[in-house]
Amino acid sequence: MKNKITDLRNHLFAQLEKLSDDLSESELDQEVKRSKAIGHIAQTIINSAKVEAFYCANAKMNGTGFFQIDSEKMNLDA
């Protein structure tokens, strides 16, 4: 699967770096709008991942493809 939680983090940090670039006022306004849109989408993805994590914990699964859970570390097999 291509899109994992690490990809989301990478996109968020890339956008954060873009905001720290030397931008004109109009470019900065555009990037702020883009950042807000990315933030809203990211929050939706994060909320979905929370549901997946809850499901995995209750179903004693090791992940969904979006993220993997190390069952030994999380003690899911206990």
N, C-alpha and C positions, 0 to 999 in steps of 0.2 A: 504494500500500500504506500502511496506516495506522500500523502498528507498526514503527518504525525504531529504530536504536540510540540516536538522540537522545531518543526517547520513553522508553526504558529509563532513560537518564541522568536525565531530568526526574522520573520516578517515584522514583528512588533519592534524588535531592536533596530532593524533597518530603517523603519519609519522614524523612530526616535533619533537616529543618527541624521536622517534627512532634515529633521527640524532644527538640528544644531548647525547645519550648513549655513554659509553666508548667503542668505537669500534676500531678494528685494522684498518690499512690503507686499506687493501683489503675489509674488511667489510664496511668501510665508503664509498669507491668507489662504491660498490654495492648498498648501500643505497642511494647515491646521484643519481645514474642512476634510481633507483626505484622512487625516489622523483620527478625526472624530468618527468618520464612517468605518474605518478599520477597527477602531475601538469597539464600536457597537457590534460589528460582526464577530470580533474576537470574543466578546462577552457571551454572545450566543453560543459560540463553539465551546467555550469554557463551561457554560451551564449544561450543555449537552454532555460534555466529558464527566461532569459531576454525577449526572444520572447514570452514565455508563459505569463509573467507578462504584457507585452504590449497588448497581445491578451485579457487577462482577464480584463484589465482596459478599453479597447475599447468595449468589449462585455458585460461589467458590470457583470462579473462572480465573484464568490467568491474563485476561485482557480481551480487547475487542478488535484489535488491529490499529486503532487510533493510538493506543498506549498499551504497554505490557506491564504486568504486575509480577514481581518475583514472589511466588507463593511461599517460598521458604522464608524470605525476609518478612513478609506480611503475615505469616503464620495462618494462611488461608486453609491449609490442609489439616489443621488441628481440630 
